[in-house]
Amino acid sequence: MTIHVSRRSLLALGAGFGATTMLGDRALARAPKLTTQPSYFYRFNLGDAQITAVSDGPLPLGPPKGTFTGASDDEIKKMLTDNFLSPDNIVLEQNSPIVNMGDKLVLFDTGLGTAKGFGPTTGRQQKSMAEAGIPPEAIDAVVFTHAHIDHIGGVVDDAGKVLFPNAQFYIAQSDFDYWTDEGKMGGPMKDFIVHARKNLMPVRDRLLFYKDGQEILPGITAMAAPGHTVGHHIFMINSGGKSFAFLGDLTHHQILLLEKPRMQFSYDTDPGQAAESRVKMLDMLAANKIPVMSYHYPWPGYGHVVKTGEGFHYIAEPMQMVL
């Protein structure tokens, strides 16, 4: 095929190139740069249930030194940089699953809420739920993995009004007793106690205490994993022959506390016990190839753990954008 190009066409083409060269990047900048991201929720199906992960926003911890112990500073830096993560600022996510069982909507953990001790990026769970089309009054049950401030902080608003008016609340009694104890107000845990009392005492008459191995709701079973707190639990969610485990704070970091699961974390009430729980539960989950969701893993925190020598490796599940 022969293409005939006229002299006039060549001149016009040349003029176009010249204009692009003179304008530089402006020729390509047809719209302003934006600072927004997509809505902070993600859905997937599990058997007959549907799970909507909602975020309370990124939680920056700062440098790892003093927070993650049991390995040298150089080892920790290498573990992070080898995985293209900043060695100077550990940033965790806050991923809460809302499980739709058909007859009940069950929310696990409520984020930091009004507490801003970790900066301005937290406290967006209610916004994430609105983006997902789930009003707080639709929640039938709120299940707490434990009573740390980043898990129970979103029960009430700034004025102290309960945000989930129709929900039953579930927690381990040992954790409730420990973190609402006014006798600890004079110690280093004061902020944790104040925040726990602010959020848990207004719903004290709607709290049910679960125990290890108890099916607290149809298809939802509590499993004790103490150490991070005295009453920390993970939860197995089962529906239609499928299951996944919500890990809560069994392991905070997808690299540091998986590659070296016996490392310790400074926010643990009993770091040694927490490490034992971590290894025990991760061994079980890896051996049975049970999918997991971790509260603090990179968004949306859903995938698998596999055994690798003395540690584990996290493999994120590909996000499915068509349900």
KADA-V50089 format. One record per pair of residues at least 24 apart in sequence whose C-alpha atoms are under 10 Angstrom apart, sorted by sequence separation. I is the first residue (numbers start at 1). J is the second residue. D is the distance in Angstrom with one decimal. If there is no record, write none. Layout:
# KADA-V50089
i=<I I>
j=<J J>
d=<D D>
This chain:
# KADA-V50089
i=<62 63 64 65 139 140 142 143 146 147 176 219 221 222 223 225 226 250 251 258 282 283 291 292 293 62 63 64 139 140 141 142 143 144 145 146 147 176 220 225 249 250 282 291 292 62 63 64 136 137 138 139 140 141 142 143 144 145 146 251 286 291 61 62 63 64 123 136 137 138 139 140 141 142 143 144 145 146 147 148 250 251 286 61 62 63 94 122 126 135 136 137 138 139 140 141 142 143 144 146 147 176 250 251 283 286 60 61 62 93 94 96 105 107 125 135 136 137 138 139 140 141 142 143 146 147 171 249 250 282 283 60 61 94 95 123 124 136 137 145 146 147 149 282 59 60 61 94 98 123 126 136 144 147 148 169 176 247 250 251 279 59 60 106 107 110 117 118 147 250 279 58 59 60 105 106 107 108 109 110 146 147 176 279 58 59 104 105 106 107 108 109 110 115 169 173 175 247 57 58 59 104 105 106 107 108 109 114 115 168 169 172 173 174 247 57 58 98 104 105 106 107 108 109 112 113 167 169 170 171 172 173 174 228 56 57 58 103 104 105 106 107 108 109 111 112 113 126 162 168 169 170 171 172 173 174 228 55 56 57 109 111 112 113 115 160 161 162 165 168 169 170 171 172 173 228 229 230 55 56 100 109 110 111 112 113 114 115 153 160 164 167 168 169 170 171 172 228 229 230 54 55 56 99 100 110 111 112 113 114 162 166 167 168 169 170 171 172 227 228 229 230 245 254 53 54 55 98 109 110 111 112 113 114 154 155 157 161 162 227 228 229 244 253 53 54 55 99 109 110 111 112 113 114 149 150 153 156 157 160 226 227 228 229 232 252 253 254 255 52 53 54 98 108 109 110 111 112 113 114 115 149 152 153 155 156 226 227 228 230 251 252 253 254 52 53 54 98 108 109 110 111 113 114 148 149 152 153 155 156 226 227 228 229 230 233 248 250 251 252 253 254 51 52 53 109 110 113 114 147 148 149 150 151 152 153 154 155 226 227 228 229 232 244 245 246 247 248 249 250 251 252 253 51 52 53 109 110 114 147 149 150 152 153 156 170 227 228 244 245 246 247 248 249 250 251 50 51 52 148 149 152 153 155 156 226 227 228 234 243 244 245 246 247 248 249 254 258 50 51 52 147 148 152 155 225 226 227 242 243 244 245 246 247 248 249 258 259 262 50 51 147 225 226 227 228 242 243 244 245 246 247 258 259 261 262 49 50 51 147 149 172 179 225 226 227 228 258 259 260 261 49 50 171 175 178 179 225 226 227 254 259 260 261 48 49 50 147 172 178 225 226 258 259 260 42 46 48 49 54 56 59 147 177 178 224 225 258 259 260 41 43 45 46 47 48 49 51 53 54 56 57 175 176 177 236 257 258 259 40 41 42 43 44 45 46 50 51 52 53 55 56 57 96 174 175 176 225 236 237 246 256 257 258 259 41 43 49 51 54 55 56 62 94 174 175 225 236 246 255 257 258 56 61 94 173 174 175 224 235 245 255 59 60 61 172 173 174 175 223 244 254 255 59 60 172 244 245 254 255 58 59 60 107 171 172 234 244 254 58 59 60 106 108 109 171 172 253 254 58 59 60 105 106 107 108 171 254 57 58 59 106 57 58 59 143 56 57 58 142 143 56 57 58 55 56 57 143 55 56 57 55 56 54 55 56 54 55 56 57 54 55 56 54 55 56 143 54 55 117 53 54 53 54 115 141 52 54 145 54 145 53 143 145 52 115 145 146 148 114 148 52 113 146 147 112 146 147 40 41 145 146 147 148 40 146 147 41 42 113 145 146 40 41 145 146 39 40 41 144 145 146 39 40 41 43 144 145 39 40 41 42 144 145 39 40 41 59 144 39 40 41 143 38 39 56 56 151 56 151 145 148 145 146 145 146 144 145 145 106 104 104 106 101 101 101 101 148 99 108 101 101 99 101 108 109 108 151 150 97 96 145 95 96 95 94 93 92 93 92 91 92 90 49 85 83 80 79 80 79 76 77 76 79 75 79 76 111 68 71 109 69 108 49 68 49 50 68 71 48 49 70 46 47 48 49 70 71 46 47 48 64 70 71 46 47 48 49 69 70 71 45 46 47 48 49 69 70 46 47 68 69 70 46 47 68 69 97 45 46 67 68 69 96 97 46 66 67 68 95 96 97 66 67 68 95 96 66 67 94 95 96 64 65 67 93 94 95 69 93 94 95 92 93 94 95 97 92 93 94 95 96 97 91 92 93 94 95 96 97 91 92 93 94 95 91 92 93 94 95 93 59 58 56 53 55 58 58 53 57 55 54 55 53 54 53 52 53 53 42 43 41 42 44 40 41 40 50 44 45 43 44 42 43 44 42 43 44 45 42 43 44 43>
j=<86 87 88 89 163 164 166 167 170 171 200 243 245 246 247 249 250 274 275 282 306 307 315 316 317 87 88 89 164 165 166 167 168 169 170 171 172 201 245 250 274 275 307 316 317 88 89 90 162 163 164 165 166 167 168 169 170 171 172 277 312 317 88 89 90 91 150 163 164 165 166 167 168 169 170 171 172 173 174 175 277 278 313 89 90 91 122 150 154 163 164 165 166 167 168 169 170 171 172 174 175 204 278 279 311 314 89 90 91 122 123 125 134 136 154 164 165 166 167 168 169 170 171 172 175 176 200 278 279 311 312 90 91 124 125 153 154 166 167 175 176 177 179 312 90 91 92 125 129 154 157 167 175 178 179 200 207 278 281 282 310 91 92 138 139 142 149 150 179 282 311 91 92 93 138 139 140 141 142 143 179 180 209 312 92 93 138 139 140 141 142 143 144 149 203 207 209 281 92 93 94 139 140 141 142 143 144 149 150 203 204 207 208 209 282 93 94 134 140 141 142 143 144 145 148 149 203 205 206 207 208 209 210 264 93 94 95 140 141 142 143 144 145 146 148 149 150 163 199 205 206 207 208 209 210 211 265 93 94 95 147 149 150 151 153 198 199 200 203 206 207 208 209 210 211 266 267 268 94 95 139 148 149 150 151 152 153 154 192 199 203 206 207 208 209 210 211 267 268 269 94 95 96 139 140 150 151 152 153 154 202 206 207 208 209 210 211 212 267 268 269 270 285 294 94 95 96 139 150 151 152 153 154 155 195 196 198 202 203 268 269 270 285 294 95 96 97 141 151 152 153 154 155 156 191 192 195 198 199 202 268 269 270 271 274 294 295 296 297 95 96 97 141 151 152 153 154 155 156 157 158 192 195 196 198 199 269 270 271 273 294 295 296 297 96 97 98 142 152 153 154 155 157 158 192 193 196 197 199 200 270 271 272 273 274 277 292 294 295 296 297 298 96 97 98 154 155 158 159 192 193 194 195 196 197 198 199 200 271 272 273 274 277 289 290 291 292 293 294 295 296 297 298 97 98 99 155 156 160 193 195 196 198 199 202 216 273 274 290 291 292 293 294 295 296 297 97 98 99 195 196 199 200 202 203 273 274 275 281 290 291 292 293 294 295 296 301 305 98 99 100 195 196 200 203 273 274 275 290 291 292 293 294 295 296 297 306 307 310 99 100 196 274 275 276 277 291 292 293 294 295 296 307 308 310 311 99 100 101 197 199 222 229 275 276 277 278 308 309 310 311 100 101 222 226 229 230 276 277 278 305 310 311 312 100 101 102 199 224 230 277 278 310 311 312 95 99 101 102 107 109 112 200 230 231 277 278 311 312 313 95 97 99 100 101 102 103 105 107 108 110 111 229 230 231 290 311 312 313 95 96 97 98 99 100 101 105 106 107 108 110 111 112 151 229 230 231 280 291 292 301 311 312 313 314 97 99 105 107 110 111 112 118 150 230 231 281 292 302 311 313 314 113 118 151 230 231 232 281 292 302 312 117 118 119 230 231 232 233 281 302 312 313 118 119 231 303 304 313 314 118 119 120 167 231 232 294 304 314 119 120 121 167 169 170 232 233 314 315 120 121 122 167 168 169 170 233 316 120 121 122 169 121 122 123 207 121 122 123 207 208 122 123 124 122 123 124 210 123 124 125 124 125 124 125 126 125 126 127 128 126 127 128 127 128 129 216 128 129 191 128 129 129 130 191 217 129 131 222 132 223 132 222 224 132 195 225 226 228 195 229 134 195 228 229 195 229 230 124 125 229 230 231 232 125 231 232 127 128 199 231 232 127 128 232 233 127 128 129 232 233 234 128 129 130 132 233 234 129 130 131 132 234 235 130 131 132 150 235 131 132 133 235 131 132 150 151 248 154 249 246 249 247 248 248 249 248 249 250 217 217 218 220 217 218 219 220 267 220 235 237 238 237 239 246 248 248 295 295 246 246 295 246 248 248 248 252 252 253 253 253 254 253 219 255 255 255 255 256 256 255 256 256 259 256 260 260 295 253 256 295 256 295 237 256 238 239 257 260 238 239 260 237 238 239 240 261 262 238 239 240 256 262 263 239 240 241 242 262 263 264 239 240 241 242 243 263 264 241 242 263 264 265 242 243 264 265 293 242 243 264 265 266 293 294 244 264 265 266 293 294 295 265 266 267 294 295 266 267 294 295 296 265 266 268 294 295 296 271 295 296 297 295 296 297 298 300 296 297 298 299 300 301 296 297 298 299 300 301 302 297 298 299 300 301 298 299 300 301 302 301 296 296 295 293 295 298 299 295 299 299 299 300 299 300 300 300 301 302 299 300 299 300 302 299 300 300 323 319 320 319 320 319 320 321 320 321 322 323 321 322 323 323>
d=<9.9 6.9 7.0 9.9 9.9 8.3 9.9 9.7 9.7 7.9 8.1 9.0 9.5 9.9 9.8 9.3 8.7 7.5 8.9 8.8 8.4 7.2 9.8 9.4 9.9 9.3 4.6 6.9 6.6 9.0 8.0 6.3 8.4 7.7 8.7 6.8 8.8 9.6 9.6 7.1 9.6 8.7 8.3 9.7 9.5 6.5 4.6 6.3 9.9 7.6 8.0 8.4 6.0 4.7 6.3 5.9 6.0 6.9 7.2 9.7 8.4 8.7 9.6 4.1 6.1 9.9 8.9 6.3 5.4 8.8 6.7 4.4 4.7 4.8 4.7 5.3 8.0 9.8 9.8 9.0 7.5 6.7 9.5 6.5 5.4 9.4 8.4 9.0 8.1 9.7 5.2 5.7 7.2 5.8 6.3 5.8 6.3 6.4 8.1 9.5 6.1 9.6 5.7 9.6 9.3 9.9 6.8 5.3 7.4 9.3 9.6 8.5 9.5 9.7 7.6 8.9 7.6 5.8 8.2 8.8 8.8 7.6 9.0 9.7 6.3 6.7 9.9 9.4 9.3 9.2 8.6 5.9 5.9 9.8 9.1 8.3 9.1 8.4 7.6 9.3 8.2 9.7 9.5 7.8 8.5 4.2 7.4 9.0 9.2 7.4 10.0 8.9 9.8 8.7 7.8 9.2 9.6 9.7 8.3 9.2 9.5 5.6 6.1 9.4 6.8 8.1 9.9 9.4 6.5 8.8 8.3 6.6 5.0 8.5 7.0 6.2 8.1 8.4 6.8 8.9 9.4 8.9 8.7 9.1 5.8 5.8 8.8 5.1 6.0 6.2 5.8 6.1 7.9 7.8 7.6 9.4 9.7 9.2 8.9 4.6 7.1 7.6 5.3 4.8 4.8 4.8 4.9 9.9 8.3 8.7 8.6 9.6 8.4 8.9 9.6 6.3 6.4 9.3 5.9 6.6 5.9 6.2 5.9 6.7 9.0 8.6 9.5 9.2 8.4 7.1 8.2 5.3 9.9 9.9 7.8 6.0 9.4 9.2 7.7 8.8 7.2 8.6 7.3 8.3 9.4 5.9 7.7 8.8 8.1 9.4 5.9 5.5 6.5 5.1 7.3 9.8 8.4 7.5 5.3 8.2 9.0 7.5 4.1 8.8 6.9 7.4 9.4 9.7 9.6 5.5 4.7 4.9 5.2 5.3 8.4 9.3 8.8 9.3 5.5 6.8 9.5 9.9 9.2 4.6 6.3 8.0 6.7 8.8 9.8 7.9 9.7 7.9 6.5 6.1 5.8 6.0 6.6 7.1 6.3 7.0 8.3 4.9 7.8 9.7 9.9 7.4 4.6 6.8 4.6 6.9 7.2 9.8 9.6 7.5 8.6 6.6 8.8 8.9 10.0 4.1 5.1 7.9 8.1 8.9 9.7 5.9 6.2 8.6 8.2 5.2 6.1 4.2 3.9 9.5 10.0 9.8 9.9 8.4 7.7 6.3 5.3 7.1 9.2 9.0 6.2 5.3 8.8 9.8 4.8 5.3 5.4 5.8 7.4 8.2 8.4 9.4 6.8 7.7 8.9 8.1 9.5 5.9 6.2 9.2 9.3 7.7 9.7 8.4 9.5 9.9 5.5 6.4 9.6 8.5 6.1 6.0 5.5 9.2 7.6 6.7 9.5 5.8 8.2 7.2 8.8 5.8 9.0 4.7 6.7 9.5 7.5 7.6 6.8 5.9 8.2 4.3 7.4 9.1 9.6 8.5 4.7 8.7 7.3 6.2 6.6 8.5 6.7 9.8 5.4 8.8 8.3 6.1 9.2 9.5 9.5 10.0 10.0 7.9 8.8 5.4 6.2 7.9 9.7 5.6 6.1 8.2 6.5 8.6 9.9 8.6 8.8 9.2 9.5 9.5 9.7 8.3 7.3 7.5 9.7 7.1 7.8 8.1 9.9 9.5 7.0 8.9 6.8 8.0 7.1 8.9 8.0 6.9 8.8 6.2 5.1 8.6 9.1 9.7 9.9 9.3 6.1 9.8 9.5 6.2 8.2 8.3 4.6 5.2 5.8 6.4 5.9 6.1 5.8 6.4 9.6 8.7 9.8 5.6 6.6 8.6 6.4 6.6 8.9 8.8 9.4 6.7 3.7 8.6 9.1 6.9 4.8 4.7 4.9 5.0 5.1 7.2 9.3 8.6 8.3 4.6 8.0 9.4 7.3 7.5 8.5 8.8 6.1 7.5 9.1 7.2 5.4 6.2 6.1 6.8 7.9 9.8 9.6 9.4 9.4 6.0 6.1 6.6 7.4 9.4 8.2 8.9 9.5 9.0 7.4 8.4 7.7 9.3 9.3 8.0 8.2 8.6 6.9 5.1 8.7 9.8 9.1 9.5 9.4 9.8 8.9 7.1 9.5 9.4 9.0 7.4 6.0 5.6 6.9 9.9 10.0 9.0 9.7 8.8 6.4 9.0 9.4 7.7 5.5 7.6 9.0 4.9 8.3 9.7 9.2 7.8 5.2 9.1 9.4 4.7 7.8 10.0 9.4 7.2 6.8 9.5 9.8 9.4 8.8 9.9 8.8 8.5 7.5 5.8 5.3 9.9 9.1 9.2 9.6 9.7 9.8 8.0 10.0 9.5 9.4 10.0 7.7 8.5 7.0 9.7 9.6 9.4 8.6 4.9 6.5 9.8 9.5 9.3 9.3 10.0 9.4 9.7 9.6 9.4 9.3 9.7 9.3 5.4 9.2 9.1 9.1 5.9 8.2 8.8 10.0 9.9 9.8 9.9 8.6 6.1 9.1 9.6 9.9 10.0 9.7 9.7 8.1 7.2 9.4 8.2 6.4 4.7 7.7 9.2 9.1 9.9 9.7 7.5 7.9 7.2 8.7 9.7 5.3 7.3 9.6 9.9 9.6 8.7 9.8 6.4 9.6 9.0 7.3 9.0 10.0 9.4 9.2 9.2 7.5 6.2 7.5 5.5 9.4 9.9 7.7 7.7 9.2 7.6 9.9 9.4 8.3 7.5 9.7 9.5 6.2 9.2 9.0 8.6 8.8 9.9 10.0 9.0 7.9 9.8 9.2 9.2 6.9 9.2 9.3 9.5 9.6 9.5 9.0 9.8 9.0 5.8 6.3 9.8 5.5 6.0 9.6 9.7 8.3 4.5 9.2 9.5 9.5 5.6 6.5 9.5 8.8 5.2 5.9 9.6 8.8 4.6 7.4 6.8 4.2 9.1 5.5 7.9 6.5 8.9 8.5 8.9 8.8 8.8 7.3 9.1 6.1 9.5 9.3 5.6 8.3 9.3 9.0 6.3 9.0 9.7 9.4 9.0 9.0 9.1 8.9 7.8 9.8 9.1 9.9 9.5 7.8 7.7 9.6 9.6 9.4 9.1 8.1 9.4 9.7 8.7 8.0 9.2 6.9 9.7 9.0 9.6 9.6 8.5 8.4 9.6 8.9 6.3 8.1 9.8 9.8 9.4 8.1 4.9 8.5 6.1 5.7 6.9 9.1 5.4 7.4 8.8 5.2 9.2 6.9 8.4 9.5 8.9 8.5 6.3 9.6 9.8 7.2 8.1 9.5 7.9 9.5 7.2 6.0 9.1 10.0 6.0 8.0 9.8 9.5 9.6 7.7 8.9 9.6 8.7 9.0 9.5 8.9 9.8 8.3 8.0 5.7 8.5 8.7 7.9 9.7 9.1 9.3 9.5 9.5 9.9 8.6 8.4 9.9 9.4 9.7 9.4 9.9 9.6 8.5 7.9 8.5 8.3 8.6 9.1 10.0 8.0 8.9 9.9 9.9 8.8 9.0 9.6 9.3 7.6 9.6 7.4 9.2 9.5 8.8 9.8 9.7 8.0 7.4 7.1 7.7 7.0 9.6 9.9 7.2 8.6 9.8 9.9 9.9 9.6 9.7 9.4 8.8 9.8 9.4 9.4 7.9 8.5 9.3 8.5 8.5 9.2 6.0 8.7 9.0 7.9 5.6 7.7 9.8 9.6 8.0 5.0 5.2 9.8 7.5 6.9 6.5 4.3 8.6 9.2 9.4 4.7 9.0 9.7 7.6 6.3 8.5 9.9 5.8 6.0 8.8 5.2 6.9 5.1 8.9 6.1 7.8 5.8 6.4 8.2 9.7 7.0 8.1 4.8 7.5 8.8 9.6 8.2 9.8 5.6 6.4 8.1 8.6 8.7 8.5 4.8 9.2 7.0 6.3 7.0 7.4 8.5 4.6 9.3 9.7 10.0 9.9 9.1 5.2 6.4 9.8 6.9 5.1 7.7 8.7 4.5 7.6 8.6 9.3 5.1 5.8 8.6 6.9 8.9 9.8 8.9 6.4 5.8 8.0 6.2 9.2 9.9 9.4 6.9 6.3 8.7 6.6 8.9 9.1 8.2 8.7 9.2 8.1 8.5 8.9 10.0 9.3 9.2 9.2 9.2 9.9 9.6 8.1 9.4 8.0 9.0 8.1 6.6 9.8 8.7 9.2 9.1 9.5 9.3 7.0 9.9 9.0 8.0 9.0 9.8 8.5 9.8 9.0 7.2 8.4 8.3 8.8 9.1 8.5 9.0 7.3 8.7 9.5 6.7 7.9>
